[in-house]
Amino acid sequence: MKKSFALLLICMVILTACGSNSGSKNTTDAGNTGSKSNEAKEITIWAWDPAFNIAALEEAKKTYAAINPDVKVNIIEYAQSDIIQKLNTGLNSGTTKGLPNIVLIEDYRAQGFLQSYKDSFTDLSNSIKGTDFADYKSGPTSLDGKQYGIPFDSGVTGLYVRTDYLEQAGYKLSDLQNIDWKQYIEIGKKVKEKTGKALITLDPNDLGIIRMMIQSAGSWYLTEDGKTPNLANNEALKQAFGIYKELMDSNVANVHADWSQFVAALNNGDVASVPTGNWITASIKAAETQSGKWGIAPLPTLPGNDKSVHASNLGGSSWYVMNVDGADTAADFMAKTFGSDVELYQKLLTNIGVIGTFKAAASGEAYSQANDFFGGQKVVSDFAAWTEQIPSVNYGIHTYAIEDILVVEMQNYLNGKEIDKVLSDAQAQAESQIK
């Protein structure tokens, strides 16, 4: 009897143990949360622009391979528009199949993805510190107090000027250090008179200069929550429209229709200045015969606007880790490269021209080098300083939709429509289109 009871007890223990192990294995597989799937040996990254973003990834890949040689990093280049389409298609389908581990997203578009598909992106709050990067990057890369993006390049702006044209008009680069947009236009009139050169070139279908002006005053097309159109009563936007019209009416502006015409105007010496993001540096330097003839000043401020500063942003992007198999490895890759490696940022600047937004990188040697093309000016050091001054705004999810409306209304304004009517009509259109 005792022997039979003991045998029964042993069988019960064995069955219980087998059932427990089986349940544990099924839970891990079904939930796809096991460490093996998240700590993958292979990750895939999507980005655009082989000369800039892809080149930066290749540098980061080499850096990571030195400490994690067993991890294979696949870098895939797509056009930015293709990345947006692929992300939307994949995320709308409700499946993560075919999506990358890491993806580069333009800052103006980031909140659209985060707010619509928050659970599809990995919270990186424990991997990086958002405060380690330029403050203005927190708006597009975080949501609900959590850090989702690894801030990457800076779209910090500057006023690129032909110092030789300035001198012919009786000015020096130092005369542009603390000016507003109206003073800028007055200088342009004198330059046009003395040299015959336009002050600036503008594309009527591109309102990048409007973005720069309003962000310099801590304002945007949307309210602070990034959801509601903020056009009719937006004083900074009203001022920016007025400056744009004054540029056109003062006969100091050329007009271009696309990127190639824009760059050609700079390289051919047709314009005396260009206020834009630092990413234009490489295009300007392509005209090697102009070496020593360029300088960079801080961005002008909106006249009489106490909130407007001599710094703003145009463009820029950040990295995002997606909630797919390999998320832990992907987060580790980002944390140990773009998220913390000061030396990597020196290489990115020296080899590629990337000005990052990682604060600690600005103290590196590469950031303090004089640039002969710009007359020996330490332009990267200046850009790093201006980056810290950029006001943080919430780009929200409707930047491009609203700008489509504003492009049309800008033409109406240039053709004589009253500014308050222009902005109130734009407000009404935006409210009807954005729900």
LINRA-V932253 format. One record per pair of residues at least 4 apart in sequence whose C-alpha atoms are under 6 Angstrom apart, sorted by the first residue. I is the first residue (numbers start at 1). J is the second residue. D is the distance in whole Angstrom. If there is no record, write none. Layout:
i=I j=J d=D
i=I j=J d=D
This chain:
i=26 j=30 d=6
i=28 j=32 d=6
i=28 j=34 d=6
i=35 j=39 d=6
i=37 j=325 d=5
i=37 j=326 d=6
i=38 j=325 d=5
i=38 j=326 d=4
i=38 j=327 d=5
i=38 j=328 d=5
i=39 j=326 d=5
i=39 j=328 d=5
i=39 j=329 d=5
i=40 j=326 d=5
i=40 j=329 d=6
i=41 j=71 d=5
i=42 j=71 d=5
i=42 j=72 d=4
i=42 j=73 d=6
i=43 j=73 d=5
i=43 j=101 d=6
i=44 j=73 d=6
i=44 j=74 d=5
i=44 j=75 d=6
i=44 j=100 d=5
i=44 j=101 d=5
i=45 j=75 d=5
i=45 j=100 d=6
i=45 j=101 d=6
i=45 j=102 d=5
i=45 j=103 d=6
i=46 j=76 d=5
i=46 j=103 d=5
i=47 j=77 d=5
i=47 j=104 d=5
i=48 j=77 d=5
i=48 j=78 d=5
i=48 j=79 d=5
i=48 j=80 d=6
i=49 j=53 d=6
i=50 j=54 d=5
i=50 j=55 d=6
i=51 j=55 d=6
i=57 j=61 d=6
i=60 j=337 d=6
i=64 j=68 d=6
i=65 j=69 d=4
i=87 j=91 d=6
i=88 j=92 d=6
i=101 j=321 d=6
i=101 j=322 d=5
i=102 j=320 d=5
i=102 j=321 d=5
i=102 j=322 d=6
i=103 j=319 d=6
i=103 j=320 d=5
i=104 j=318 d=6
i=104 j=319 d=5
i=105 j=110 d=6
i=105 j=317 d=6
i=105 j=318 d=6
i=106 j=317 d=4
i=107 j=140 d=6
i=107 j=316 d=6
i=107 j=317 d=5
i=108 j=395 d=6
i=110 j=140 d=6
i=111 j=115 d=6
i=111 j=140 d=6
i=111 j=396 d=6
i=111 j=397 d=6
i=112 j=397 d=4
i=113 j=117 d=6
i=114 j=118 d=5
i=120 j=322 d=6
i=120 j=323 d=5
i=121 j=321 d=6
i=121 j=322 d=4
i=121 j=323 d=5
i=122 j=321 d=5
i=122 j=322 d=6
i=122 j=323 d=5
i=123 j=147 d=6
i=123 j=148 d=5
i=124 j=147 d=5
i=124 j=148 d=5
i=125 j=146 d=6
i=125 j=147 d=5
i=127 j=335 d=6
i=132 j=359 d=6
i=133 j=357 d=5
i=133 j=358 d=4
i=133 j=359 d=5
i=134 j=357 d=5
i=134 j=388 d=6
i=136 j=391 d=6
i=136 j=392 d=4
i=138 j=142 d=6
i=139 j=394 d=5
i=141 j=148 d=6
i=141 j=149 d=5
i=142 j=146 d=5
i=142 j=147 d=4
i=142 j=148 d=5
i=149 j=318 d=6
i=149 j=319 d=5
i=149 j=320 d=5
i=150 j=318 d=6
i=150 j=319 d=5
i=151 j=318 d=4
i=152 j=317 d=6
i=152 j=318 d=5
i=152 j=356 d=6
i=152 j=357 d=6
i=153 j=316 d=5
i=153 j=355 d=6
i=153 j=356 d=4
i=153 j=357 d=6
i=154 j=316 d=5
i=154 j=355 d=6
i=154 j=356 d=5
i=154 j=357 d=6
i=155 j=277 d=5
i=155 j=313 d=5
i=155 j=314 d=5
i=155 j=315 d=5
i=155 j=316 d=5
i=156 j=277 d=5
i=156 j=278 d=6
i=156 j=312 d=6
i=156 j=313 d=4
i=156 j=387 d=6
i=157 j=276 d=5
i=157 j=277 d=4
i=157 j=278 d=6
i=157 j=312 d=6
i=157 j=313 d=5
i=158 j=275 d=6
i=158 j=276 d=6
i=158 j=297 d=6
i=158 j=298 d=5
i=158 j=299 d=5
i=159 j=274 d=6
i=159 j=275 d=4
i=159 j=296 d=5
i=159 j=297 d=5
i=159 j=298 d=6
i=159 j=299 d=5
i=160 j=273 d=5
i=160 j=274 d=5
i=160 j=275 d=6
i=160 j=295 d=6
i=160 j=296 d=4
i=161 j=272 d=6
i=161 j=273 d=4
i=161 j=294 d=6
i=161 j=295 d=5
i=162 j=272 d=5
i=162 j=293 d=6
i=162 j=294 d=5
i=163 j=293 d=6
i=163 j=294 d=5
i=164 j=293 d=6
i=166 j=171 d=5
i=167 j=171 d=5
i=167 j=172 d=6
i=169 j=190 d=6
i=169 j=191 d=5
i=169 j=194 d=6
i=177 j=297 d=6
i=179 j=183 d=6
i=179 j=300 d=5
i=180 j=300 d=4
i=180 j=301 d=4
i=180 j=302 d=6
i=180 j=303 d=5
i=181 j=300 d=5
i=181 j=301 d=6
i=181 j=302 d=6
i=188 j=199 d=5
i=191 j=195 d=6
i=192 j=196 d=5
i=192 j=197 d=5
i=192 j=198 d=6
i=197 j=270 d=6
i=197 j=271 d=5
i=198 j=252 d=5
i=198 j=253 d=5
i=198 j=271 d=5
i=199 j=252 d=5
i=199 j=253 d=6
i=199 j=271 d=5
i=199 j=272 d=5
i=199 j=273 d=6
i=200 j=253 d=5
i=200 j=271 d=6
i=200 j=273 d=6
i=200 j=274 d=6
i=201 j=253 d=5
i=201 j=254 d=4
i=201 j=255 d=5
i=202 j=255 d=5
i=202 j=256 d=6
i=203 j=255 d=6
i=203 j=256 d=5
i=203 j=257 d=6
i=205 j=407 d=6
i=210 j=240 d=6
i=212 j=312 d=6
i=212 j=313 d=6
i=214 j=219 d=5
i=214 j=236 d=5
i=214 j=237 d=6
i=215 j=219 d=5
i=215 j=312 d=6
i=216 j=308 d=5
i=216 j=309 d=5
i=216 j=311 d=6
i=216 j=312 d=5
i=217 j=307 d=5
i=217 j=308 d=4
i=218 j=391 d=5
i=221 j=230 d=5
i=222 j=226 d=5
i=222 j=228 d=5
i=222 j=229 d=4
i=222 j=230 d=5
i=223 j=228 d=5
i=223 j=230 d=5
i=224 j=394 d=6
i=226 j=394 d=5
i=226 j=395 d=6
i=226 j=396 d=4
i=231 j=423 d=6
i=231 j=427 d=5
i=232 j=423 d=5
i=232 j=424 d=5
i=232 j=427 d=6
i=245 j=249 d=6
i=246 j=250 d=6
i=248 j=253 d=6
i=256 j=261 d=6
i=256 j=262 d=6
i=264 j=268 d=6
i=265 j=270 d=5
i=267 j=287 d=5
i=277 j=314 d=5
i=291 j=373 d=4
i=292 j=373 d=5
i=292 j=374 d=5
i=292 j=375 d=5
i=294 j=374 d=5
i=295 j=374 d=5
i=298 j=310 d=6
i=299 j=310 d=5
i=299 j=311 d=6
i=300 j=310 d=6
i=301 j=308 d=5
i=301 j=309 d=6
i=301 j=310 d=6
i=302 j=308 d=6
i=311 j=386 d=5
i=311 j=389 d=6
i=311 j=390 d=5
i=312 j=390 d=5
i=323 j=327 d=6
i=334 j=338 d=6
i=334 j=339 d=6
i=335 j=339 d=4
i=336 j=340 d=6
i=337 j=341 d=5
i=342 j=361 d=5
i=346 j=366 d=5
i=347 j=351 d=6
i=348 j=352 d=5
i=348 j=354 d=5
i=349 j=353 d=4
i=349 j=354 d=5
i=349 j=355 d=6
i=362 j=367 d=6
i=367 j=380 d=5
i=367 j=381 d=5
i=368 j=381 d=5
i=369 j=378 d=6
i=370 j=376 d=5
i=370 j=377 d=5
i=370 j=378 d=4
i=371 j=376 d=5
i=371 j=377 d=6
i=371 j=378 d=6
i=372 j=376 d=4
i=406 j=410 d=6
i=409 j=422 d=6
i=412 j=417 d=6
i=413 j=417 d=5
i=421 j=425 d=6
i=430 j=434 d=6
